[in-house]
Amino acid sequence: MEEEKMINDAFQKLLDTYLASKHRKKVEIITKAFNFAKQAHKGVRRRSGEPYIMHPLAVAQIVCQEIGLGSTSICSALLHDVVEDTDYTVEDISNIFGPKIAQIVDGLTKISGGIFGDRASSQAENFKKLLLTMSEDIRVILIKMADRLHNMRTLGSMLPNKQYKIAGETLYIYAPLANRLGLNKIKSELENLSFKYEHPDIYQEISDKLQDTQLERRTIFEQFIAPIKKRLDEKGVIYRIEDRVKTPYSIWNKMQTKHVAFEEIYDILAVRIIFTPTDPEEELNECFDIYVSMSKIYKSHPDRLRDWISHPKANGYQALHTTLMSPHGDWIEVQIRSERMNDVAEHGFAAHWKYKDGGGSEDEGELDKWLHTIKEILDDPQPDAMDFLDTIKLNLFASEIFVFTPKGEIKTMPQNATALDFAFSIHTFLGSHCIGAKVNHKLVPLSHPLQSGDQVEIITSKSQHVTSAWLNFATTAKAKSKIMAILRKEQRNAQREGEEMLNEYFKAHDIEASTINIEKLYKFHQKKTKEELFAAIGHKDIVLGEADLDAFREKSSQGNGWIKLLQFPFGNQKNKKGKKEKQPSTTKVAIKDIDRKKPLLLTEEAIQESYIIADCCKPIPGDDVLGFIDDNNQIVIHKRQCPVASRLKSSYGNRILAAEWSTHKKLYFPVSLKLEGIDGVGVLNSITEIISRQMNVNIHRLSFETNDGIFVGHIQLNVHDVEDVNTICKNLKKIEQIKTVTRIDC
């Protein structure tokens, strides 16, 4: 009876909260959902020992009271565990409560099978399903936030290993997501509870210190606001003033990043002025009026005025932040908000966005744009669940900057976003063909990080193509996901072309295109799968020729430690009459491998994944090179004439491997050139003209010094191979003033 009373009291509290809200009073369907859930979970208890129905009731209470949602969300919250934990199905929910509630409940139901495969992260799988439904109905993620918040509030009853898992997951994904959705209060509590369970001792220590200094802070607060209250009363402003104290997590985070002690955190206290505007149209002006009134009382910090009113954050947050010098000599942050702004800041922009009172038109705001970005990422299937999770998380960080298009339109970007990110935020075509940008009318590379207030113009070229290197300086989820999608598409195209080329090769040599023969060939080329082989052929990394027939000949290589004689033919293997063209001798490569019993081929894939290019001599394709097995069992590639390699050859002869390049102009390598000559007008222009325009080579670094009419220049370029270097040197020597051009070690 006592438990029954506890359950009924909790439900009555939920109804009272709902009836006090502005939503339409659909009490009947909420009561129906409660009775259904109560019956479905009958006899089931949580780990804490309380009846299970108390959890859905608590989630519904958070949804109603702390987020401010209506009857559909309250019903969905009450029913959110029914499908997962009982025999009822989504179809049953749909038949009884309608398709909308069923869709939300389905979005909140965890996946049992797995959409990424057996070895994938189940958390990532379920998060993806959540986002898939969220992109159709934002209420799914808001109810999930309430569910996660109640789980965190009751985490004490869980086993320690479960506590660490849930707390870590909350801090990694759910707290940033709550912040992005404008659920500031929930975000702070999630962070704080996660911190409490992951670092209980430090949490308690900071909490105790906050308690010990509470009286001192209260005195400072009262003294600080006294003249402000007097001034606002004189002006007839309707307002209230609150103190905001940093959470233990926020304090600890600052202690970690700034490497300071608790006593050195000076912004623990902040002041919040919340006013009711006399006229909604004058809301913005009244904010600035209050700011002006305060700045006449206290000196304001010139670099700490944050105008989030004219330019709201992406989650809808609006306020005017200023920092004032208190009579005690401390800087105190003051946040000025209207009641409306405060409501959005506390309960989330999303709750007021699209579904207020069960309907309403879409708002093309920042949240809508963010949801659109999420949809785009979800539309592109990610091969790995954790990659997907990391991609989404890129878009959840709170810090933002504002940049402008050439026409003056404002764009919100994450902090540290690059010119490439900006290009992809405008349009995928613009991003994929971007070669650079003009930031504030100055030319910058794709990797250039943007600052708030920058005006950005993207420069494109039809000949530009996406490369995997772009992933190193793309910071937004949209840019990264689009780049990966384009690269995967190119890989699939290469595989298809490669498979066609292989079938033609088999046909020409009367070889059956069987699984066994394909397996022989990909093992012959040291590929792990047939897909890798197809892609390499499609990318022209492998050019099929006479040497590949060795894979189908039943013979073993013998004698003197030589593995096999490999040929790397280029161009067509036969002329029109069917006769083999004579291969140049440079394409015949003998590979000797003393210990590893396999040929050492410096292919594009191998260079990126398996081998280390030595820093001492920085070899490039075309250089005579060797491999050295270091103490970590990694192969380091040196020039053969490199002094270090010479020493290695004499000291560790058994670790030396013969090697040959085979990258087919797919990778870029840094090369440095030294130029000497007679200084004169236009020399530098002539040099860059040849390298950049005629040779279409990127100049990475350029430095020139002149002394008494003689110049010495150093240029660092990105080239494919030695052939590129020789051609550039030859063309540069044609400039009359240049006397010598030599390649030097970088």
C-alpha positions in Angstrom: 0.0 0.0 0.0 2.8 2.4 0.8 4.5 1.7 -2.6 1.1 2.3 -4.3 0.7 5.6 -2.5 4.3 6.6 -3.6 3.5 5.8 -7.2 0.2 7.6 -7.2 1.8 10.7 -5.5 4.5 10.8 -8.1 1.9 10.6 -10.9 -0.3 13.3 -9.2 2.8 15.6 -9.0 3.3 15.0 -12.8 -0.3 15.9 -13.5 -0.1 19.0 -11.3 3.0 20.2 -13.1 1.5 19.6 -16.5 -1.8 21.4 -15.6 0.2 24.4 -14.5 2.0 24.6 -17.9 0.7 26.5 -21.0 0.1 23.2 -22.9 -3.3 22.0 -23.9 -4.7 19.9 -21.1 -4.8 16.3 -22.5 -4.9 14.6 -19.1 -6.8 11.6 -20.4 -4.1 10.3 -22.7 -1.4 10.9 -20.1 -3.4 8.9 -17.5 -3.9 6.1 -20.1 -0.1 6.0 -20.8 0.6 5.9 -17.0 -1.8 3.0 -16.4 -0.5 1.1 -19.4 3.2 1.5 -18.3 2.3 0.7 -14.7 0.7 -2.6 -15.8 3.5 -3.4 -18.3 6.2 -3.0 -15.6 4.2 -4.6 -12.8 6.4 -6.6 -10.4 9.7 -5.3 -11.9 12.1 -3.4 -9.7 15.1 -1.2 -10.3 18.5 -2.1 -8.8 17.7 0.4 -6.0 14.8 -1.7 -5.0 12.0 0.7 -5.9 9.2 -0.2 -8.4 10.4 0.2 -12.0 7.5 2.5 -12.9 9.1 5.2 -10.7 11.8 5.6 -13.4 9.4 6.4 -16.3 7.5 8.7 -14.0 10.7 10.6 -13.0 11.7 10.9 -16.7 8.2 12.2 -17.6 8.5 14.7 -14.7 11.8 16.0 -16.0 10.4 16.2 -19.6 7.4 18.3 -18.3 9.0 20.4 -15.6 12.6 20.9 -16.6 12.3 20.9 -20.4 8.8 22.1 -20.7 7.3 19.6 -23.3 3.7 18.6 -23.7 1.4 15.6 -23.6 3.0 13.7 -26.5 6.4 13.8 -24.9 5.1 13.0 -21.4 3.3 9.9 -22.8 6.4 8.8 -24.7 8.5 9.3 -21.6 6.1 7.1 -19.6 6.2 4.4 -22.3 9.9 4.7 -23.3 11.0 1.4 -21.7 7.9 -0.7 -22.4 8.9 -2.1 -25.8 12.5 -2.8 -24.7 11.7 -4.5 -21.3 8.3 -6.1 -21.9 6.5 -8.2 -24.5 4.7 -5.2 -26.1 5.8 -4.1 -29.5 6.0 -0.8 -31.3 2.9 -1.9 -33.3 1.0 -2.3 -30.0 2.0 1.2 -28.9 0.9 2.6 -32.3 -2.5 0.9 -32.2 -3.2 2.2 -28.7 -1.5 5.6 -28.6 -1.0 6.5 -32.3 1.9 6.5 -34.7 3.6 9.7 -33.4 4.1 8.4 -29.8 5.1 4.9 -31.3 7.7 6.5 -33.5 9.3 8.4 -30.5 9.2 5.2 -28.3 10.8 3.3 -31.1 13.6 5.9 -31.3 14.2 5.5 -27.6 14.3 1.7 -27.7 17.8 0.2 -27.8 18.9 -2.0 -30.7 19.3 -5.7 -29.9 20.7 -7.0 -33.1 23.2 -4.4 -34.2 23.4 -2.4 -37.4 27.2 -2.1 -37.5 28.1 -5.8 -37.0 29.0 -8.0 -34.0 32.3 -6.2 -33.1 30.9 -2.7 -33.1 30.2 -0.4 -30.2 26.6 -1.0 -29.0 26.6 2.5 -27.5 27.4 4.0 -30.8 24.8 1.9 -32.6 22.1 3.0 -30.2 23.2 6.6 -30.4 23.0 6.5 -34.2 19.5 5.0 -34.0 18.5 7.8 -31.6 19.8 10.5 -34.0 18.1 8.9 -36.9 14.8 9.3 -35.2 15.8 12.7 -33.8 16.3 14.1 -37.3 12.6 13.4 -37.8 11.4 14.5 -34.4 13.5 16.5 -32.0 11.5 15.3 -29.0 13.3 11.9 -29.1 16.6 13.3 -28.0 15.0 15.6 -25.4 13.3 12.6 -23.7 16.6 10.7 -23.9 18.2 13.6 -22.1 15.6 13.3 -19.4 16.2 9.6 -19.2 19.9 10.0 -19.0 19.6 12.7 -16.3 17.4 10.5 -14.1 19.8 7.5 -14.6 22.7 9.8 -13.5 20.8 11.0 -10.5 20.3 7.4 -9.4 23.7 6.1 -10.4 24.7 5.4 -6.8 22.8 2.1 -6.9 24.9 0.7 -9.8 28.1 -1.3 -9.7 31.3 0.8 -9.9 32.2 -0.5 -13.4 28.8 0.5 -14.7 29.1 3.9 -13.0 32.4 4.6 -14.8 30.9 3.4 -18.2 27.7 5.5 -17.9 29.5 8.6 -16.4 32.2 8.5 -19.2 29.6 8.1 -21.9 27.6 11.0 -20.4 30.5 13.3 -20.4 31.7 12.3 -23.9 28.4 12.5 -25.7 25.3 13.5 -23.7 26.6 16.6 -21.9 27.8 18.3 -25.2 24.6 17.3 -26.9 22.5 18.8 -24.1 24.6 22.0 -24.4 24.0 22.0 -28.2 20.3 21.8 -27.7 20.3 24.7 -25.3 19.6 22.5 -22.2 22.1 24.5 -20.1 20.8 23.4 -16.7 20.7 19.7 -17.7 24.2 19.9 -19.3 25.7 21.3 -16.1 24.0 18.7 -13.9 25.1 15.9 -16.3 28.7 17.1 -16.2 28.7 17.5 -12.4 27.2 14.0 -11.8 29.7 12.4 -14.2 32.5 14.1 -12.4 31.1 13.0 -9.0 31.2 9.3 -10.0 34.5 9.4 -11.9 36.4 11.4 -9.4 34.5 11.2 -6.1 37.3 12.4 -3.8 38.2 15.5 -5.9 34.4 16.3 -6.3 34.0 16.1 -2.5 37.0 18.3 -1.9 35.9 21.0 -4.2 32.3 20.8 -2.9 33.6 21.3 0.7 35.7 24.3 -0.4 32.7 25.8 -2.1 30.7 25.3 1.1 33.4 26.9 3.2 33.6 30.0 1.0 29.8 30.4 0.6 29.4 33.1 3.2 32.3 35.1 1.9 30.8 35.0 -1.7 27.4 36.0 -0.4 28.8 39.1 1.2 30.7 40.0 -2.0 27.5 39.4 -4.0 25.3 41.6 -1.7 27.8 44.5 -1.7 28.3 44.3 -5.5 24.6 44.3 -6.4 23.5 47.0 -3.9 24.4 50.1 -6.1 23.1 48.2 -9.2 19.7 47.6 -7.6 19.5 51.2 -6.6 20.2 52.4 -10.2 17.7 49.9 -11.8 15.0 50.8 -9.2 15.4 54.5 -10.1 15.0 53.6 -13.8 11.8 51.6 -13.1 13.2 48.3 -14.5 11.3 45.2 -13.5 14.1 42.7 -12.7 15.5 40.1 -10.4 19.2 39.4 -9.6 20.6 35.9 -9.0 24.1 34.7 -8.1 25.5 31.9 -10.3 28.2 29.7 -8.7 30.4 27.5 -10.9 29.8 23.8 -10.5 32.6 21.6 -9.1 33.1 20.1 -12.5 33.5 23.5 -14.1 36.0 24.5 -11.4 38.0 21.3 -11.8 38.0 21.6 -15.5 39.5 25.1 -15.2 42.0 23.9 -12.7 43.2 21.2 -15.1 43.4 23.4 -18.2 44.9 26.5 -16.5 47.1 24.4 -14.1 46.0 26.4 -11.1 44.7 25.7 -7.6 41.1 26.2 -6.4 42.2 29.4 -4.6 43.3 30.9 -8.0 40.0 30.5 -9.7 38.6 34.0 -9.5 35.4 33.7 -11.5 33.5 31.2 -9.3 30.9 33.9 -8.7 28.8 35.4 -11.5 25.8 37.7 -11.4 22.7 37.2 -13.5 20.2 40.1 -14.1 16.9 38.9 -15.5 14.5 41.6 -16.5 11.0 41.9 -17.9 10.9 44.3 -20.9 8.2 47.0 -20.9 7.9 46.4 -24.6 9.0 43.2 -26.3 10.1 45.2 -29.3 12.6 47.1 -27.0 14.1 44.0 -25.4 17.5 44.4 -27.0 17.7 48.1 -26.3 16.7 47.6 -22.6 19.6 45.0 -22.3 22.1 47.6 -23.4 20.5 50.3 -21.2 21.1 48.1 -18.2 24.7 47.5 -19.3 25.3 51.3 -19.7 23.8 51.9 -16.2 26.2 49.3 -14.7 29.2 50.6 -16.5 28.6 54.0 -14.9 28.9 52.3 -11.5 31.8 49.9 -12.2 34.6 49.8 -14.7 34.1 47.2 -17.4 36.7 44.9 -18.8 37.4 46.2 -22.4 38.0 42.7 -23.9 35.2 40.8 -22.1 32.0 42.1 -23.6 30.1 39.3 -25.3 27.1 40.2 -27.3 25.0 37.0 -27.7 21.9 39.1 -28.3 22.6 40.5 -31.7 24.2 37.2 -32.7 22.6 34.3 -30.7 24.6 31.0 -30.2 23.7 28.1 -32.4 21.6 26.6 -29.6 19.4 29.7 -29.4 21.2 31.2 -26.3 20.9 35.0 -26.0 22.4 37.2 -23.3 24.7 40.2 -22.9 27.9 39.3 -20.9 30.1 41.9 -19.4 32.9 41.7 -16.7 33.0 44.4 -14.1 35.6 45.4 -11.5 34.1 44.9 -8.0 34.9 47.2 -5.0 37.1 44.4 -3.7 39.3 44.5 -6.8 37.9 41.3 -8.4 36.5 40.9 -11.8 32.9 39.7 -11.7 31.0 38.5 -14.8 27.5 39.9 -15.2 24.9 38.2 -17.5 22.0 40.4 -18.7 18.9 38.5 -20.0 15.2 39.0 -20.5 12.8 36.5 -19.0 12.3 35.0 -22.5 16.1 34.7 -23.0 16.4 33.1 -19.6 13.6 30.6 -20.3 15.4 29.6 -23.6 18.8 29.4 -21.8 17.4 27.2 -19.0 15.0 24.9 -20.8 16.4 24.8 -24.3 15.7 26.4 -27.6 14.5 23.1 -28.9 11.5 23.0 -26.5 10.2 26.3 -28.0 11.1 25.4 -31.5 8.8 23.3 -33.7 6.5 21.6 -31.3 5.2 24.3 -28.9 1.6 23.5 -28.0 1.7 20.4 -30.2 2.3 22.3 -33.5 3.7 25.4 -35.1 5.8 26.2 -38.1 9.4 25.3 -38.6 12.0 28.0 -37.6 14.9 28.2 -40.0 17.2 28.9 -37.1 20.7 27.6 -36.2 19.2 24.5 -34.6 17.4 23.7 -37.8 20.6 24.0 -39.7 22.4 21.8 -37.2 19.7 19.1 -37.5 20.1 19.3 -41.3 23.8 18.7 -40.9 23.0 15.6 -38.7 20.7 14.3 -41.4 23.4 14.7 -44.0 25.9 12.7 -41.8 23.3 10.0 -41.1 22.5 9.8 -44.9 26.1 8.7 -45.5 26.6 5.2 -44.1 29.6 5.0 -41.8 31.6 1.7 -42.0 32.6 2.0 -38.3 30.4 2.9 -35.4 33.1 4.7 -33.4 34.1 6.7 -36.4 30.5 7.8 -36.6 30.4 8.7 -33.0 33.6 10.8 -33.3 32.2 12.5 -36.4 29.0 13.5 -34.6 30.9 14.7 -31.5 32.8 17.2 -33.6 29.6 19.1 -34.1 28.7 19.2 -30.4 31.3 21.5 -28.9 29.9 24.7 -27.6 32.5 27.3 -28.5 31.5 29.2 -31.7 32.8 31.9 -34.0 30.9 34.1 -36.4 32.3 34.6 -39.9 30.9 36.4 -42.9 30.4 35.5 -46.6 31.7 38.0 -49.3 28.1 39.3 -49.4 28.1 40.0 -45.6 25.9 37.0 -44.6 26.8 35.7 -41.1 27.7 32.1 -40.6 28.1 30.3 -37.2 31.1 27.9 -37.2 32.7 25.9 -34.4 35.9 27.4 -32.9 39.1 26.3 -34.7 37.1 25.8 -38.0 39.2 26.1 -41.1 38.6 27.6 -44.5 37.9 24.1 -45.8 35.2 23.7 -43.1 33.6 26.9 -44.2 33.6 25.8 -47.8 31.8 22.6 -47.0 29.3 24.4 -44.7 28.2 26.4 -47.8 28.0 23.6 -50.3 29.6 20.2 -50.9 30.6 21.1 -54.4 32.3 24.3 -53.1 34.2 22.2 -50.5 35.3 19.4 -52.8 36.7 21.9 -55.4 38.2 24.3 -53.0 41.8 25.2 -53.6 42.2 28.1 -51.1 40.4 31.1 -49.6 40.6 34.8 -49.2 40.2 35.8 -45.6 39.8 39.5 -45.1 41.0 39.8 -48.8 44.3 37.9 -48.0 45.0 34.6 -49.7 45.2 31.7 -47.2 45.5 27.9 -47.5 42.7 25.5 -46.9 44.0 24.7 -43.5 43.9 28.3 -42.3 42.0 28.5 -38.9 39.2 31.1 -39.0 38.7 33.8 -36.3 35.4 35.4 -35.3 34.6 38.4 -37.6 36.6 37.0 -40.6 35.1 37.6 -44.0 35.8 34.5 -46.1 35.7 34.0 -49.9 36.3 30.5 -51.2 38.4 30.0 -54.3 37.6 26.9 -56.4 39.0 25.0 -59.4 37.3 22.4 -61.5 40.5 20.4 -61.6 40.7 20.2 -57.7 39.9 16.9 -56.1 39.4 15.7 -52.6 42.5 14.0 -51.0 42.8 12.0 -47.8 45.2 14.7 -46.4 42.2 17.0 -46.1 41.0 15.0 -43.1 44.0 16.3 -41.2 42.7 19.9 -41.2 38.9 19.5 -41.5 37.4 20.0 -38.0 33.7 20.0 -38.5 31.6 16.8 -38.7 30.0 17.9 -41.9 33.3 18.5 -43.7 34.9 15.3 -42.4 31.9 13.1 -43.3 31.6 14.6 -46.8 35.3 14.2 -47.5 35.2 10.5 -46.3 32.0 10.0 -48.4 33.8 11.3 -51.5 36.9 9.2 -50.8 34.8 6.1 -50.3 32.9 6.8 -53.5 36.2 7.2 -55.4 37.5 4.0 -53.8 34.3 2.1 -54.9 34.7 3.5 -58.5 38.4 2.4 -58.5 37.4 -1.0 -57.3 34.8 -1.4 -60.0 37.3 -0.1 -62.7 40.0 -2.4 -61.3 37.8 -5.4 -61.4 36.9 -4.7 -65.1 40.6 -4.2 -65.9 41.5 -7.5 -64.2 38.7 -9.4 -66.0 40.1 -8.0 -69.3 43.6 -9.1 -68.3 42.4 -12.6 -67.4 40.6 -12.8 -70.7 43.6 -11.6 -72.7 45.8 -14.3 -71.1 43.2 -17.0 -71.1 43.0 -17.3 -67.3 39.9 -18.2 -65.5 38.5 -15.3 -63.4 37.9 -17.6 -60.5 38.1 -16.8 -56.8 41.3 -19.0 -56.4 43.1 -17.1 -59.2 42.1 -13.7 -57.8 43.3 -14.8 -54.4 46.6 -15.9 -55.9 47.0 -12.4 -57.4 46.1 -10.4 -54.4 48.5 -12.5 -52.3 51.2 -12.0 -55.0 50.8 -8.3 -54.6 50.6 -8.5 -50.8 47.1 -7.3 -50.5 44.7 -8.5 -47.8 41.5 -8.7 -49.8 40.4 -8.8 -53.4 38.8 -5.4 -52.9 42.3 -4.0 -52.1 43.6 -5.5 -55.3 40.8 -4.1 -57.4 41.3 -0.6 -55.9 45.1 -0.7 -56.5 44.5 -1.7 -60.1 41.8 0.9 -60.5 44.1 3.6 -59.0 47.0 2.4 -61.3 49.1 1.5 -58.3 49.3 -2.0 -59.8 49.8 -2.2 -63.6 49.0 -5.7 -64.7 51.7 -7.2 -67.0 53.9 -10.2 -67.7 55.3 -10.3 -64.2 51.8 -11.0 -62.8 51.7 -14.3 -64.6 54.2 -15.6 -62.1 51.3 -15.8 -59.6 49.8 -18.5 -61.7 52.9 -20.5 -62.4 53.6 -23.5 -60.1 57.2 -22.8 -59.3 59.1 -21.6 -56.4 61.9 -19.1 -56.3 65.2 -20.6 -55.2 68.8 -19.7 -54.7 71.0 -17.3 -52.8 68.2 -15.7 -50.7 66.6 -14.0 -53.8 62.8 -14.1 -53.4 61.7 -13.3 -56.9 62.3 -11.1 -59.9 59.5 -8.5 -60.1 58.8 -6.4 -63.1 56.9 -3.1 -63.0 55.8 -2.5 -66.6 54.2 0.8 -67.6 51.8 1.5 -70.5 50.2 -1.0 -72.8 51.7 -4.5 -72.7 51.0 -5.2 -76.4 51.0 -3.3 -79.5 48.2 -3.5 -82.1 49.9 -6.6 -83.7 49.9 -8.3 -80.4 53.7 -8.2 -79.9 55.1 -7.4 -76.5 56.7 -4.0 -76.3 60.2 -4.0 -75.0 60.3 -3.0 -71.3 62.9 -0.4 -70.2 65.5 -1.9 -67.9 64.6 0.5 -65.0 61.3 -1.3 -64.6 62.9 -4.6 -63.6 63.5 -4.8 -59.9 65.2 -7.5 -58.0 64.4 -7.7 -54.3 66.5 -9.4 -51.8 65.1 -9.9 -48.3 67.3 -11.8 -45.9 65.0 -12.2 -42.9 61.4 -11.5 -43.9 61.1 -13.7 -46.9 59.0 -11.2 -48.8 59.6 -8.4 -51.2 59.8 -4.8 -49.9 57.7 -2.7 -52.3 57.3 1.0 -51.4 53.7 1.3 -52.7 51.4 4.1 -51.8 49.6 2.0 -49.2 52.8 0.7 -47.7 54.4 4.1 -47.3 51.4 5.4 -45.5 50.9 2.4 -43.2 54.0 0.3 -42.9 57.2 2.3 -43.6 58.9 5.3 -42.1 60.6 7.8 -44.3 63.9 8.8 -42.6 64.1 12.4 -41.4 67.9 12.6 -41.9 67.7 12.3 -45.8 64.0 12.4 -46.7 64.1 10.2 -49.8 61.5 10.5 -52.5 60.5 8.1 -55.3 63.3 7.8 -57.9 66.0 8.0 -55.2 68.1 4.9 -54.7 66.9 3.7 -51.3 67.1 0.8 -48.8 65.1 -0.3 -45.9 66.4 -0.7 -42.3 64.7 -2.8 -39.6 65.0 -0.6 -36.5 64.8 -1.8 -32.8 61.0 -1.5 -32.9 60.8 -3.8 -35.8 59.7 -1.0 -38.1 61.2 -0.4 -41.6 62.9 2.9 -42.1 63.6 4.0 -45.7 66.9 5.8 -46.3 68.7 7.1 -49.3 71.5 4.6 -50.0 74.1 7.4 -49.9 72.8 8.8 -46.7 75.6 9.0 -44.0 73.3 7.4 -41.5 72.5 4.6 -43.9 76.2 4.1 -44.6 76.8 3.6 -40.9 73.8 1.2 -40.6 75.0 -0.8 -43.5 78.4 -1.4 -41.9 77.1 -2.0 -38.4 73.8 -3.8 -39.0 74.1 -5.5 -42.3 71.6 -8.2 -41.4 68.8 -5.6 -40.9 69.2 -4.0 -44.4 66.5 -4.6 -47.0 66.6 -3.9 -50.7 63.7 -1.7 -51.8 62.2 -0.1 -54.8 59.6 2.7 -55.2 56.2 1.9 -56.8 53.9 4.9 -56.1 52.9 5.9 -59.7 52.8 9.6 -58.9 50.1 9.1 -56.3 51.8 10.6 -53.2 53.5 14.0 -52.6 56.9 14.3 -50.9 58.7 17.4 -49.6 61.9 18.5 -51.5 64.2 21.5 -50.9 66.0 23.3 -53.6 68.8 25.8 -53.2 69.2 28.5 -55.9 72.1 31.0 -56.4 72.4 33.8 -58.8 72.5 37.5 -59.6 69.8 39.6 -58.0 67.6 41.6 -60.3 64.0 42.9 -60.8 61.5 40.1 -61.5 63.7 37.2 -60.6 61.4 35.9 -57.9 58.4 36.3 -60.1 60.1 34.3 -62.9 60.9 31.5 -60.4 57.4 31.2 -59.0 56.0 31.5 -62.6 57.9 28.4 -63.7 57.2 26.4 -60.5 53.6 27.2 -59.9 52.1 28.0 -63.2 54.1 26.1 -65.8 54.9 23.1 -63.6 51.7 23.3 -61.5 53.7 22.5 -58.3 52.8 23.8 -54.9 55.5 25.9 -53.1 55.4 25.0 -49.4 58.1 27.5 -48.2 60.1 30.2 -49.8 63.0 32.3 -48.5 65.5 34.6 -50.3 68.5 36.6 -49.1 70.5 39.1 -51.1 74.0 40.5 -50.4 75.9 42.8 -52.7 73.8 41.9 -55.7 74.0 38.1 -55.2 71.0 36.1 -54.0 70.6 32.8 -52.3 67.2 31.2 -52.2 65.7 28.2 -50.5 62.4 26.7 -51.8 60.5 23.8 -50.3 58.2 22.0 -52.8 55.8 19.1 -52.7 56.6 16.8 -55.7 55.8 13.2 -56.8 59.3 12.0 -57.6 62.9 12.7 -58.8 61.6 13.1 -62.3 59.6 16.2 -61.2 62.7 17.6 -59.4 64.9 17.2 -62.5 62.3 18.9 -64.7 61.9 21.8 -62.3 65.7 22.3 -62.0 66.1 22.1 -65.8 63.5 24.8 -66.3 64.8 27.1 -63.5 68.3 27.0 -65.1 66.8 28.6 -68.2 66.3 31.9 -66.2 69.3 34.1 -67.1 70.1 35.3 -63.6 70.1 31.9 -62.0 73.6 30.3 -61.9 73.0 27.1 -59.9 70.1 25.0 -58.8 70.7 22.1 -56.4 68.5 19.8 -54.4 69.4 19.7 -50.7 68.1 17.6 -47.8 65.1 19.2 -46.2 
